[in-house]
Amino acid sequence: MVEIERTLDPFVPQGKTSVIFTPHLVPMERGILSTIYLKPRQPVSPEHVLQVFSDAYASEPFVRLREGSPRTADVARTNFCDITAAVVKSHIIVIAAIDNMVKGAAGQAIQNMNVMFDLPESTGLK
């Protein structure tokens, strides 16, 4: 949790973030479904939150923004991270799904190597 808060702090005016991170363990073949709760310092609209996510991930080939809740079945055997965000009772709720085998350490290692050698991030991952 400290790593998440430390990463978000530079983007929060006048203060520190408060993050609640809830990974879900459910019977499934593979994958991780996470729910992250953020409490903004000032009211935000759902449209604003989705626009921030859209802008942040516009050039990321393996991040897909979803309107509905992401499912691990939709990312199984891929390097994708499916993500959505909503505003509920003045909290931002982010839900993300990944395949922890491909998007986990193995896929991340390949993606990082691609970046190091100035190759397209998706080389060997699509």
Summary of the structure (lengths in Angstrom):
residues: 126
radius of gyration: 15.4
end to end distance: 30.8
largest distance: 44.9
contacts: 319
relative contact order: 0.16
helix: 33%
strand: 25%
